[in-house]
Amino acid sequence: MQLYPSLITETLSTVRYPGTGKNIVESGMVEDDIRIDGDSVSFTIIFDKPTDPFMRSLVKSCEAAIHTHISPDVKVTVKTASRQPAKPKAAPVLPGVRNIVGVSSGKGGVGKSTVAANLAVALAREGYRVGLLDADIFGPSMPKMFGIEDQQLYLHESEGRQLILPVERYGVKVLSIGFLVDRDKAVLWRGSMASNALKQLITEADWGELDYFLIDMPPGTSDIHLTLVQTLAMTGVVVVSTPQEVALADARKGISMFQDEKVNVPILGLVENMAYFTPAAHPDERYYIFGKEGGVRLAEKLGVRLLAQIPLVASIAESGDAGEPIAMADSITGHAFAHLAHEVTDAVAYRNDNLPPTHKVELKH
């Protein structure tokens, strides 16, 4: 048996491409690289796209044609190429971040941002590398809570890219849309504008190596939440509520959004904020102003952890207004947030040990 290139070409002209019905030689799909070595032959078939649906079947058809028309003893190697190069894989978002944790609430006014700020500071005090993104586009509060309202943002070059440098305070790297807008005016943006601004703060900032990247989410459920879960593979979410029934009803809706099979972001646990009021003069007394242990019952009902019960204390709000989070203080309230930080790290460790990595959400319309 003697093999020569024209015999191979003639044989391949009997193979037709299913997409057009024309033979692959006539269609210019056979590369001019036929190689013959004894009873072995190799050649390349060129496709328009690297994802051609007929690629595998056409390779088998070429092998079968040579075995049928020439000899079953011929050793055939068919290589494939495409005229359209494969799209390069997108660079991972936040490659240096180990855990991405959202802080969410079903409604406004439950102290979500206060919990997020103090949780970030408490984690930093435990020695963790922490970043905090203020994703509450229409009500950014982190600049005030960290005392950095007048802070200028700077760019620096890293690997050929101009990246935003987060502002660092109390050991926490902070970015907020509040740095970019007039703090005395409402942010009048359409949803797409807000989403694009948020993506910039995530992907065009130099967050570096972090153990925890916390995201203060907007209250409720919105397209901002969808932007976040489509941009980031989130480790999990901490949900904040008060014991009040109306707040718990909204918290339940927020939890159901993250547990939806299309979103599927783990719930790390529930924080019951403003759980009770204790007068400074009577530290042993508790007054349940917004209801008693509603968060405890909701956590039990939904099968999620109750991470902490944070008391209603005036100094928490006062510290936030002064730009000095109460988690910095060595006080009963400061210890409550330290306890929350321990519970969150335990919940994250349990989640990472028992659940597969979260993937970015791909929603199809």
N, C-alpha and C positions, 0 to 999 in steps of 0.2 A: 504494500500500500504506500503510494507516494502522495504526499500532501503538497499543495502549492497555493499561493494566495488567491489566484483567480478561481480555483475550485471552491475555496471557502466562500468567496464573494458570490459566486453563482448559486451555491447552496443557500446562503442567507437571503438571496432574492426570492426564495420561496416562502419566507416568513413575513407575515403581514402584521402591521401595527393595528391593534383593535380600534384605536381612536379614529383612524381615517380609512382603514381598509387597504391602504397602499403598502407595497412591500418596503422593508426597512432600508434596502439599498437605494431604491428609487427616492425614498424620503430623505436620504442623506444622514441616516441614523448610524451607519457603520463607520467608525473612525478609521483613518488610514494608518492603523498600527497593528495589522495582523502579523503575528509572530508564530513561526513554526519551528519546533525542535523535535525531530523524530516523529513520534506519533502523538505529540502534544501540540495543541494550537490555542492561542489566546488572542482576544480582540476586545474592543470597547464599543458599547452601544451608547449613543448620545440621546438623552431625553431633553425636552424643553424645560422641565421643572424637576428639582430634586425629589419632589413628592409625587411623581407620576404614578397614578393608580395601577397602570399596567406593567410597571417595571419588573416585578417578580415573575409574572406569567410570561412576559416576553423573553426573559433570560432563559426560562425553561424551554420555550419554543425554539430558541436558537440551538440549545444543546440537543433537543430532540431531532431537529432538522439535520444536523451533522451526523448524528448517530444513525439516522434512517437513510440518508442519501449517500453518505460516504462509508462509514463503518462504525459499529458500536464500540470498537476498541479505541477510538480516538479519545484522548483526554482533553476535555474542553474547559477552558477558563474564560468566563465572560465577565468583563469589568463594565461598570456603568459610570457615566458622567452626565452632567447637565449643563445646558447653555446658560441657565439662570443659577447663579451661585446660591448656596443655602444661606438663609439669614443667620447672621451671627447671634449666638445666645446673648440675651440681655444680661448686663452685669447685675449681680445680686444687689438688692436694696439693703442698705445698712449692714454690710458684711461683717462689721466688727461688733455687732450687738448680739448678745446672747439671748435676752428675753425681752419681748415687746408686750407691754401690759397696758390695756386701755382702762381708763376710769370713766364710768358711764353712769347716767341716771335717766330715769324715765321722764322726769320733769325738772324744771328749773327750781331754784330756791331751796334745795335740800342740802346744800353745802358740798357739792361734788368737787368744785375747784379747790375749796379749802382742804378737803381730804386728799386730793391729788398733790397739792403743794406740800402738805405736811408729811405725806407718805414718802415723797421724793427726798425730803430733808432727813427724815428718820432713817431711810435706807442708806443715805450718804453717811450719816453718823455711825452706821454699823460697818462702814468701810467699803461699801459697794460703790462702783463707778456708775453714776446715775445721770440720765438725760431726761428732760421734761419738755414735751411739745404741747403748747397751748393751741389745741385744735378747735377751740370754741371760737370760730371765726367771727361771729356777730356779737360776742360778749367776752373778749379776751380780758382776763383778770390777773394772769401771772406776773406781768410787769409790776403791778402795784403790790401784789402779795410778796414779791421778792425785793421790793424797794429799788427797782431798776427801770422805772418809767422813762427816765431821761437818757437811758443808755443808747449809744450809737452802735449800729451794727457795722462790722468790717468784713471785707473779703480777703482771702489769701489764696495763693495758688498751690494746688496739690495735684501732682501727676497730670499737669497740663490743663487743669480745670480751675476756674475761679469759684471758690466755695465760701458760703457764709460761715462765719465763726460764731457759734452759740455764745451767749453771755453766761459766765460762770459765777454763781453766788451760793454760798453755804455748801459748797462741794457739789452743786448740781448744775449741769449744763442746760440752759433754758433758751428756747426760742418761742416767739409768739408773734402772731400777726399784729398784735398791739404795738410792736416796734416800728411797724411800717405805715400805720395810719394815724390820723389825728385822733387823739384819745378823747377829745371833747365832741366828736361828731360820730353819728351812726355810720356803720359800714353798709353802704348800699350797693351790694354786689349780687349779680345773678348767681345761681348755683354753680355754673361752670367756672365762673371767675373765682369763686371761693375754693372750689376743688383744685384748680390749677395753682392757686397761691399756696394751698396746703401741701400739694405735691412738691413744690419748690422748697418749702421749709424742711421736707423730709429728704429729698434726693439731691438737693443742691447745697447742703450744709455739711460741714466737717464734724460729724458727731464722734468720730474716733471709736475707740474700744469702750464698750459699755456693758455692765452686767445687767442693768435694767433701763429700758427706754419706756418711760411712762407717757401716756397720751391723755390729756384732759379733753375728753370728747364733748361735743355740744349736747345739751339735754335732748331727750326725746329720740326719735328715729328719723333720719334724714339722708339726703344724698351725700352728706359729708361722711356719715358712717359707712356708706357703700364705697366711697372713695378710699377710705382708710383700709377696709378689708380687701379691696382690690389692689391696693398698692403694697400692703405689708402682710406678711404671714404672722399673724398675731399669736403670741403664746396663750393669752387668755384675757379675760375682762373682769374687773372688780366693779360691782354695781353698788351704787350708793342710794339710800333711801332714808326717809324719816319713818317713825312708827305710824304715822298718820295713814288712814286707809286709802285716801285719794292718792297719796304718794306711792303706796305699796301697789296699787292697781297699775300705775304707770310703770313702776319698776318691773312688774310681772311682764308687761308688754315688751319692755326693753330686753329682758332676759330671753323671751321667746324669739325675738329677732336674731340674737346671736346663736340660739339653739336651732334655728331653722336649718334644714338639711342643706340648703344652698349656701349658707354662710358658715355654719358649723365651727364657731369659735368657742372654745371651752370657757365656762363660767368659773372663775377661781373662787368666788364667794361674794357674799353680801355684807356691806357695812351699814349698820343701823346708826345713822347720825342723829344728833339731838335726841338721844335715847331717853334722857331724863335730866332734870335740873336739880342741882345740889347747892343750896345757899352756902356762901363762904363761911358764915358764922355757925352753920350746922352741917358739918361735913358728913354726918351719918344719915341725913335725911335725903330722900329722893322724891321729886315731884314729876309725875309723868304727864307733861304738858301736852304732848302730841299723841298720847296713847301709850299703852304699855306693851312692850315686846312684840309689836306687830312684825318687825323684821325677823325676830326669832321664829315666829310661826310661819312666815313666808319661806324662810330658808328651809325649815323642816318640810314644808309642803312640796317645795320644788326639788328637794334633795340636793341643795347646795350648802356650802359651808357658811356659817355665820362668822365672819372674820373678826369683827369687833363691834362693840357698842360704845360710841363716842358721846360723852355727856354734852349737854347744852351749857356752855360756859362763856361768859362775856369776853374773857381774855382771849379766846380763840379768834373771834372776829376782830378784836382790838389789835392783836398781834399781826393779823393779816393786813389790816388797814395801815399799820405802821411799817409794813414791809419786813417784818421779822417773824416768820412762822413759829407758832407755839411749840413745834417739835424741837426747836433749839433749846427750849427751857427745861430745866431739871425740876419738873413739877408733876402733879398728878395727871394733868392733861397731856403734858409732854410724854409721860410714860404710856398713856393710852395710845398715842401714835407709834411709839416704839413697839408696843405690843402688836399693833396692826402690821408694822413692817415685818415682825417675826412671823406672823400668820401668813402674810402674803408670800414670803420666801418659802415657807413650808408648803403652801398650796402650789406654788410654781414647781418646786422640786417633785411633789407628788404627781403633778400633771405631766412633767417631763419623763418621769419614770414609768408612767402607766398609759400614756396616750401617744399616738404617733405624732410627728411634727405637723404643725398646722401649715396649710398651703394657702397662697393667695386665692381669693374668691374670683371665679370666672363666671360672671352672670351673663346668660344668653337671653336676649330680648325675644 
